[in-house]
Amino acid sequence: MLTCDVGASIVVTGTLKDAAGTNVVGATVTVKVIKGDGTQQTLGEATDNGDGTYSLDVDLDISGTWAFRFESATPDKAASEGIIWVRETRFV
């Protein structure tokens, strides 16, 4: 599990594969998150990196365990999830 600090801006990346295990390229991919406080949000559309990976910039504004989900409906239905631990800062 990746560990980051509150206030950091990071790039989250997900790899999407179809039922045959082939990377999905050219999909419209939505990124959802459950923040450390349990709030669920749709962050927006991810950037297609052209190789089956998709990425999105995220501002980590709350401490706790964050869950990310990349999902597509077309051309192939696929999803990828990940977890990030966001720790509280000692600085004010």
Order of alpha helices (4+ residues) and beta strands (2+ residues): beta-beta-beta-beta-beta-beta-beta-beta
